[in-house]
Amino acid sequence: MVKDRRVHLISGVLFVALFTCAAFYISEFQFLKYLSFSPLIIGIILGMIYGNTLKKNMPEEWLPGITFSSKKLLRLAIILYGFRLTFQNVISVGLSAIIIDAIIIVGTLSLGLLFGRLLKIDKEIALLTSTGSAICGAAAVLGMEPVLNNKPHKTAIAVSTVVIFGTIAMFLYPVLYRNEVLDMTTEQWGLYSGATIHEVAHVVGAGNAMGESISEVAIIVKMIRVMFLAPVLLISALFLARQRKSVDGQTVKSTKITIPWFAFAFIAVIGFNSLDLLPHIAVDYINYIDTFLLTMAMTALGMETHLRKFKEAGVKPFLLALILFAWLTVGGYFIVKYMPSL
């Protein structure tokens, strides 16, 4: 019996991996590469299409494999994400970039939670959307998901909003740059792009469209934002533990704190990668594997998502994402423009 469960689990994981391979193949289409649609985004779309059409024909015994991919493999993928970063990156751009990133992140999270409450949006959707907008798009939403332990459709809604507005930013910023709409230096454009565009892939796309000198700064600033993922997850876990209460008769008890241990491992991996002990080709392979695991998690997430949940959520989550997008583009400009160099 145990052996059968293990076989079914592996079958479910391999089934998700098959979809992931398809996502990687489709992401190589020229049109999608132009849009900087990563395999992660293609994966969740494929997963949602399957989950809302043919999933009923899938053996139920495979369901644990899909859950394993969206939960366990996700944590491993977030940990391995640390191989994309080094502490040397932080030092290279200076203190100003770190402070700008911190202001942007705190401001985005604060506004997201505030407007989420004003718009009466589900708290978990508001926090997921705010985290994705503040840090690194879909990857940040996925990182927050284990802390909240929320329903899959909430993660899918948050991912869709940050992808939409991240894509808009990727095309908007080069247009603003080429037409000299905003009065900023090359270095400021790099800071602005890295500190305010949602997805890493979108920062790369926008940076390449504006030139190598801007792209280099933008990517480093963006990766510093990614480093903030770990402290944000830890603070969120502590905050949520205080907010969640379980009522037993008339006795109110605080729920157990859920410590996202993978966040500590994420920081440890960054530290290890900073020592430059592995050959660069080995790190490249690890990053490729990590992208594959993240795509598996996204695909499995899509398979667990029912489109009717989007209808039930309504337009408010997208309105919240629009408000945060306006804050990032307008507020981010003034922060970068008038932040003194340190």
N, C-alpha and C positions, 0 to 999 in steps of 0.2 A: 504493500500500500504506500509506504513512504517512498519507495523507488518510483512508483507510478506518479506520485505527486511531483517528484523531482523532474521526471521526464516531461510531464505536462507544463511545469514551470519553464523548463528550457525551451519547449516548443513555443510557448507564448513569447518568450524573449527573442527567439530566432524569427518569429513572425514579425515582430516590431522591427528587428534588424533588417529584414527584407524590405520593408517600407522605407527604412532609412537609406538603404542603398539606392532606392528609386529616387528619394529626395536629393541625394548627392548628384545623381545623373541629371535630373531635371534642372538643378541649380546651375549646371554648366551651359544651359541654353543662353545664347547671347543676349536676348532681350532681358532675361532675369538677372544676368550678370550686370547689365547696364543699370538696372534698378537696385543693385546691391542686395538682392534677395538671397540671404544665406540659406544653407540647407535646413537650418532650424525653422525658418519661416515656412519653407516648402513642406517640411515634415509635419508641422501642426495642421497645415491645410489638408494634406493627404490623409492624416489621421482623422480629422473631422469629417471629411467626405466619406471615408470608410465607416466611421463610427455611427454616422447617421443614415447609412444605406445598407451595407452588406454585413455589418457586425453581427446581426441576429443569426447569420449562418455559421459563425465561428464557434468551434467547440467551447463550451463553458469552462472546461478544464484549463483552457489557456488563459483565462482572465487573470489568475495570479501572476502570470508572466508579464502581462501588460502593467499591472499594478507595481510589480517589482521594477520595471523599466522607468516608470514615472516617479518612483519614490527613492529606491535604493541607488539605482544607477545615476539618478539626478545628483545625489549627495557626492558621489565619487567624481562626477563631472565638474561640480563646483570646486572641489578640492584641486583637481588637476588644472583648473583655470588659472591657478596661481603660477603655472609655468610660463604664462604670457607676460609676467611682470617681474621687475627687479626693484630693489630699493634705490639702486643707482639712477633709475628713471626719475624718481622723485627728486633727487638732489640736482639732477641736470637742468630742470626747468625753474628752480628757485622757489623761494617761499611765497611769492605773490601768487603763483599758479595754485599752490596748495590751499591758500586762504580763499582764493576765488572759488575753487571746487567746493570747499567746505561751506561757503556762503550759499552757493547755488543749491547744494544738497539739502542743507537745513531749511532754506527758504522754500524749496519745492515740496519737501515733506510736510512742512508746516502748513503751507497753502493748500496742499492736497487734502490733508486731514480736515482743515477748516472748511473748505468748500464742499468736501464730501459730506460733512455734517449739515451744512446749510442746504445742500441739495437733497439731503436725506437718502444718500447712497449707502448701500451695504458697506459696513466698516471695513470688511476684508477686501472687497473690491477697491475701495478708496485707497487703502494702504498699499495694495499690490500695484495699482496704477501709479501712485505717487512714487513708490520705490523704483519702478521701471523708468519713469520720467526723470527721476533724480540721479540715477547711477548709470546703469548700462542696459536699458531696455529689457528685452526678453530674458537675458541671463539673470538680471537682478530680480525680476518677477519670479523666476524659477528658484532663485536662492531664498526668497521670502516664503515661498510656498510650504516648505517643511516646517518653518517656524509657526505659521498659522495653522497648518494641517487642514486647509480649507477644501471645499469641493472643487473638482477639476474645472468646472465651467467658469468659476470665478477667475482662475488663473488664465484661462483662454480669453476671457473678455479683456483682462488687463493687458495681455500680450498683444491682442489685436489693436488696442488703442495706441500703445507706444510704437508699434510697427508703422501704423498709418502716419502718425505725426513725425516719426523719425524719417520716414521716406519723404514727406513734404519738406522737412528741413534740409535733407540732402540735396534737393533740387533748388530750394529757395536761397540758401547761403551763397552758392556760386553766382547766382543771378545778382544778388545784392552786391557781391564783391566786384564783379565785372562792370557793373553800372555805377560803382562808387557811391552807392546810396548811403552807406555808413562810413563815417570819418574815422578810420582806424589804420594803424600801421600793420605791416605784415605779421609781426609778432603778436599783436593784439588780435588779429584775425585767427591766428592759430589757437590762442587762448580761448577766444570766443567760441570757436567751432568745437574744440575739445570739451569745453565746460558746459555746453548747452545742447548739443545734438544727442539724441537718445541712444542709438545703437552704435557699437564699435564699428560695424560694417558701414554704417551710414557716415560716420566720421571719416573713415578711409575714403569712401566715395566722394564726399564733399571736398575733402582735403586734396585729393588727386586732381579734382576739377579746378582747384584754385592755385595749384603749384606746389612743388616739392618743399619749399621753405615753410609754407603754411602747414602742409600735411604732416611734416615731422613733428612740429610743436603740438599740433592738434591731437595726434595719436598719443603722445606722451601724457598730455594733460588729461585725455580721456582715460588712459590706463590708471592714472592716479585716482580718478573718480571711481574706477573699479575697485581699487584698494579700500575705499570707504565702505564697500559692501559688508565686510566682516564686522566692523564696529556697529554699523546700522542694524545688522541682524541681531547682534548681542543686546543692544539697547532695546530693540523692539521686543525681544524675548522677555526681558525683565519688565518692560512696561506692560506687555500683554498679561504677564503673570499677575500683576497687581489689579488689572482690569477685569480679568475673568473670575467670576465668583460662581460657586455652586451652592444652591439653596437646598438645605435639608431640613424640612419643617420650618422652624424659625431661626435656625442656626446658619449663619453665612460663613463659609470657609473659603480662604484663598486657594486657588488651584496651584498645582505643582508647577514650578518654573521649568519651561522647556529650553534647555541650553542647546543652541545649535553648535555642537562640537565640530561639525565640519567646517565652521567658520574659523576656528583655531587652526585646524589642519590647513586651510586655505592660506592663512598667514605664514604658517610654517613652511609651506611649499614655496611661497614667495621668497622667504629668507634663504632656503636651500638654493633656489634658482639664482639668487643674487651672488652666491659664491662661485658661480660659473664652473661647476665641477663636471657637468655633463657636456659632451660635444654638442654643438649647435644642431647638427643633423638629428641627434637623439631628441632634443627638445622639440624640434619641428615635428617629429613623428608623434611625440606625446601630445602636442597641440592638435594634431590631426585626429588622433584617437579621442581626445577630449571633445572635439567638435562632433565626432560621430556619436559619442555618448550623450551629449547635450541634445542632438537631433533625435536620438532614440527616446529620450525623456519627453521631448516636445511632441513627437509622433504619438507616443502612448497617451499623453495628455489629451491630444486631439481625439483619440479613439474613445476616451472616457467622457467627452463633451457632447452634450445634446444641444442642437441649435435653438430649441425652444427656450433654453435658458437665456439666450441673447435677447429674445423677444420679451421675456419676463423682466430682464434688467432694464430694458428701454434705452433711451438716448442719453440718460444722465451720465453714465460712465464716460461716454465719448465727449460730452460737454465738459466734464471735469478734465479730461485729457487735453481738450482745446484750451481751457483756462491755463493749465500748466504749460502748454506750448507757448501761449502768449507771454507768460511770465519768463520763460526761458529765453525767448528771442528778444523781447523788449527789456526786461529787467537785467538779463545777462549782458546785454550791450552796455548799459549804464555802469554795471559793476566792473566790467573789463575796461571800459573807457576811462573811468575815473579812479580805478584802484591804483594807488601809488606803488611804484616798483620797489621791491625789497630785496 
